[in-house]
Amino acid sequence: MINHKVLSLIGLAMKAGKVVSGEFSTEKAVKTGTAFLVVVAESASGNTKKKFGNSCSYYQVPLYFLGEKEELGRAIGKEFRASLAVTDENFAKAIEKQLEMNS
């Protein structure tokens, strides 16, 4: 079970229009430099995790594996999502701070 504060912050960022979700959009945000933080579901496929692991380390974007696809989807008002990117620096910092406190 992941921290509700993290999911709430992701939800707020989504309402503010500062989250892109889905594999294609997340990858595009990383490659274009608009992603400040990437979250991939722990239940995502090994291939997806490896792909984002490689691209996030190359483009130096913080990457976190957390929760289930359903939890990430629910946080942003969608059905389920394996990956999402936060495109606002302040939201990304706030979410990262919460994640660091929990680890």
Backbone hydrogen bonds, N-H to C=O, Kabsch-Sander energy under -0.5 kcal/mol:
donor,donor_aa,acceptor,acceptor_aa,energy
7,L,3,N,-1.6
8,S,4,H,-2.5
9,L,5,K,-2.4
10,I,6,V,-2.3
11,G,7,L,-2.5
12,L,8,S,-2.6
13,A,9,L,-2.5
14,M,10,I,-2.1
15,K,11,G,-2.3
16,A,12,L,-1.9
17,G,14,M,-1.6
18,K,13,A,-3.2
20,V,85,A,-2.5
22,G,83,S,-2.6
26,T,22,G,-2.5
27,E,23,E,-2.4
28,K,24,F,-2.3
29,A,25,S,-2.3
30,V,26,T,-2.1
31,K,27,E,-2.5
32,T,28,K,-2.2
33,G,29,A,-0.6
33,G,30,V,-0.8
34,T,29,A,-1.7
35,A,29,A,-1.7
36,F,86,V,-3.1
37,L,86,V,-1.0
38,V,62,P,-2.6
39,V,84,L,-2.8
40,V,64,Y,-2.9
41,A,82,A,-2.9
42,E,67,G,-2.3
43,S,67,G,-0.8
44,A,41,A,-1.7
49,K,45,S,-2.4
50,K,46,G,-2.4
51,K,47,N,-2.5
52,F,48,T,-2.5
53,G,49,K,-2.4
54,N,50,K,-2.7
55,S,51,K,-2.5
56,C,52,F,-2.7
57,S,53,G,-1.6
58,Y,54,N,-2.1
59,Y,55,S,-2.5
61,V,56,C,-2.6
64,Y,38,V,-2.4
66,L,40,V,-1.9
66,L,64,Y,-0.6
72,L,68,E,-2.2
73,G,69,K,-2.5
74,R,70,E,-2.8
75,A,71,E,-2.1
76,I,72,L,-1.1
76,I,73,G,-0.7
77,G,74,R,-1.1
78,K,73,G,-3.2
81,R,69,K,-1.9
84,L,39,V,-2.1
85,A,20,V,-3.1
86,V,37,L,-2.8
87,T,18,K,-3.2
87,T,85,A,-0.6
92,A,88,D,-2.4
93,K,89,E,-2.4
94,A,90,N,-2.2
95,I,91,F,-2.6
96,E,92,A,-2.6
97,K,93,K,-2.3
98,Q,94,A,-1.9
99,L,95,I,-2.4
100,E,96,E,-2.5
101,M,97,K,-2.0
102,N,98,Q,-1.4
103,S,99,L,-1.0
